[in-house]
Amino acid sequence: MKKASTTPARARATHPTPSTSPAAAHSRGHAPLAGFQYARSQFEELVDLALAHARHLGAADAAAEVSEGAGLSVSVRKGELENVERNRDKSLGVTVYLGQKRGNASTSDFSPDAIRQTVQAAFDIARFTAEDPVAGLPDAADVADTYPDLDLFHPWAISSEEAAQIALACEAAAFATSKKINNSEGAGVSAQQSHFFSAHMRGGERGRPGIFSGGYASSRHSLSVAPIAGKGANMQRDFWYSSMRSPEELASPQAIGRYAAERTLARLHGRKIATTECPVLFESPLAAGLLGAYVQATSGGALYRKTTFLGDSLGKRVLSKHLDILEDPHIINGKGSSPFDDEGVRTQARKVLVGGRVQGYFLSTYSARKLGMRTTGNAGGSHNLTLTSRLTQPGDDLKAMIQKLGRGLFVTELMGQGVNYVTGDYSRGASGYWVENGEIAYPVHEITIAGNLKDMFKGIEAVGADAYNYGAKTVGSILVNRMKIAGS
């Protein structure tokens, strides 16, 4: 089966040049971008008002952020319109520091009185909060003073009627694939966009070196469908989707519908298997979840709270020695791209893991200070992670990976949240396919796969060339040497 493409185009340079894009113009202009009610200049005025009032109250340091989001979501089912939802939200949040006491408050009312009341609330909370020795704004040396336009804003001027027609075409393509596709959980189109502006006030002043101010607009659009085949005990469902910043880069409704149907049909007549131990191949979208587990286990909050099985792992080998992880926040149009993190700290490309050894954690200013380290610009999460293997060859597509599996389980769906990040214990409900002699033998369901992430990470034998982008993570299918399978 050929996948409907969901990988962003990477043909443009990854080192941005001065931009004349609408988003870049918005960062300098006074008119709202299409779909928004507020302009960048209005956001700056609101933030200025909040910080000025914090200074008036006597705050030492303060930070404020204002944001606006808007979108359209349309769903259909069995050829009929089901839901049309429009969302619009806005928020202004402020953090006030009184020495090392911190208070936060937010409001959706942008009137001057409401903003002053919100700042007062944050100030009062800080007054009665215990001191925290590591609380405070990011260090001046870490703050982004300039930042590139990463081309993250591609609004979709689509009406609810047009969105419904796209969703209907996607579902119709699934039904047209086979008469065995006899039902549907529906198809949906989502078009979302947002923008924000934030700034810091340090020592009662703005505009000093190391005082951050900045913001940008971004968008995210998607199309999905979940067809159903069979009846009774043999009923099966699967789904597929495409998610991009630019609507032009979404896979076609026909490709998504057809591929979702093919995935569903392949699951018919699934069997249980006997309890066993065997190699497990994770399909690339699920492999992104394993990468996410690594991020969770090496994130600052888990590290300083000592709630991770990868504590004190810096410089140590925790994955197979042929594996590397790169973080690149500045990929043009990337779904995980960001010129600075949620605290205004500059982001930069770095090698997170080299030869299986941890080169860096994922730290915010606060978690870094708790650990006696320096922020890595990851307040708010990771940015465009790519897991690669030095053993991967260009021809290592999914078929080749199944051949490498030889005899074992190919997993295409996981259920439940059975991951203990303190111990690394891993147990998830699963379905997929049993593989014999490098070929898919039959679909399997109602099983549980189990292991420990420490062993799983070090037991990764291969990573496929079938790289898949799942949000801020890109990885091919992953072959783990051995896991326990609980079946009949």
Steps between C-alpha positions, in 0.01 A plus 500: 500500500634842414450759769327828437787745544501703821862616499564874455695608193858583596619645170539851636812610682509429872688824571238775466567825321312827561139428416227693325235244595164615640604375844822701487308808388258440784788512749564859386153619396185635654227305318369161618592201287216320325281316749616696806333784689817649646814636338854455629512869599187456716657201673811706573286772658320247721828348618644847563196585712538183707873549560458870576245418769728231643775761523256746659412244768866451581581170329869432453458290186196403293399325179182524296363319198190561293363257241210441267384185323234431241391197304243287325427129553256307281410131527287274281383142532353261243460776244323743733616814674537433873663799672621849418696676773667838496733591781645833600687560822732757647702528816740728681722350768737677736769377740622732774817452706556653841856397565476123473128487558288440192133552415303423182160611378317514166193652339306486175376857550731743320353818650751720687320452831496120463870494415586713804289271720680196359839652574382587849387139550841369393668753729287395797568131434874571495477688832361196678703233321804338656837596358645269239879534468498415127195703395560785258523611141751333267857626523569789263765298315241238403228733372439530125582855385436425132321210338425371150168477318447123467199522265259344749183687403288376208135589564233295325219718370249216488125515560309238696337386175838453330639316803198269500551418132864407565405278793223336297743433213743340745235272648360418155847391386513259794161351415594472132808293581300184574144389563630356826530856633142517627513762774697797622586687817512806280740737330606844614671818388662743742652841421666671797715811537634709787740781584655645814732766637694482826752714684708516819557788739816473706584726794218740422628578150428392145725528200820406679732232352372156586139615536291287267211603278365312200229290347375345178201341329467130420249260347417129504249325274390138477281250315411154634267204452423178691325232288349177635485158336339170595226420748464359850813341643679560170434876497819702459587867471810699425572856399740730324557871493715783372607799710696797367560869562409576138174367349675456165726236655217281631467162331200477267164389643500207258845378609415525869164326457642220289795434731279503811272246332794277403621504859154405624456216248840356591381455860201278417497146641744586776607227741630469850843349544650294780702672769862518387819705481617626164641800309256789450492745210328831578342672200654846451210704651524283813878522497457876544336411832817321612695814416246694704559267794872580480424874506273457801766303687773759435290812563589735781186458709538123519873531566490740792199324653685168457199344331684353202684179426762704310611719790865608500542365147701786348798355314377145549389255230126441534411403142668267250839636395398540134231759586512880487239766580517849351288798605460780243253773599564711189370278220302720265127421523573220748220383726729514804687817400536796734749789500482517881337298775206587725727713719659698216821297517672460163484159339776335300580174327679246719588134525286358779636146472816378326589133470231416752651734761304788651650835397235727647171510687182696422506787748310819572657780702337378819586131462854587395553706813357220714763270348783751516512513120419742216173514308496320165216714359238230550242678714185375330652181358736366236549640151525288182671188635636244254609151611736328255709186489848477350403155375201617292534458124296689237316179409385428855133569432217337694518181293872471574438561870242222509756273340750599772236417761491148357269338752317716751242774549448806280302750710276758331279611789557554872236552768512619859758704688699224667838669532663551841766766456638445850595136433485487120242220504305491174170317439255593224205340330589438137391373161686443178630205299685178566801460274654170388810467280504875439143511367172606662312180587175632651360787710496469879301682766412493871858465616727687740866578443725553801859577587714765663601813312860466620524163326289608204716806429822298513333221305421709192658302218393708200322818392328507163547747219119541501530821699170643622443845648272499802472855630843600627653154452628316192603133503468187290365166621691360796598137555542396866684173553267344757177567690240297686168441323199411713241320287265208543 
